[in-house]
Amino acid sequence: MQSYRLTINDDWFYLSTEYNIADLKTALSAAVHSGGGFVDVVSSMRSHVSMLITAHSTVKIETINAIDLPDLGDDTTVTSTQYLDDNYWLD
C-alpha cells in the first residue's frame, strides 16, 4: 500500500491513499496561474488545512510506501516540526 506526502516549502503533510492527486495538482497549478490562492487539503489524519500557494511556493508530491510511514500509535509526529508549538499544531 502507498500514501502521498505533500511538501510545500519546508512544511509537509501525509495524504491518504484515496486522495485525488490529479485534482490536487490542478488546484495547485490554478492557484499559481491566478497569481496566488488558497488550496484546501485534508491530511491522512482528517484535519483540514488551507494553504496559500503563490508562484514562489515550492511544491513536491511524493509517493510513500506503507512501510516508510510513521506509526500513528507512537508519539512520532506525522508533520514537519514547524507546525508544533505549545498552542498550535496541524498534522
Buried (B, 14 or more C-beta within 10 A) or exposed (E): EEBBBBBBEEBBBBBEEEBEEEEBEEBBEEBBEEEEBEBEBEBBEEEEBEBEBEEEBEBEBEEBEEEEBEEEEEEEEBBBEEBEEEEEEBB
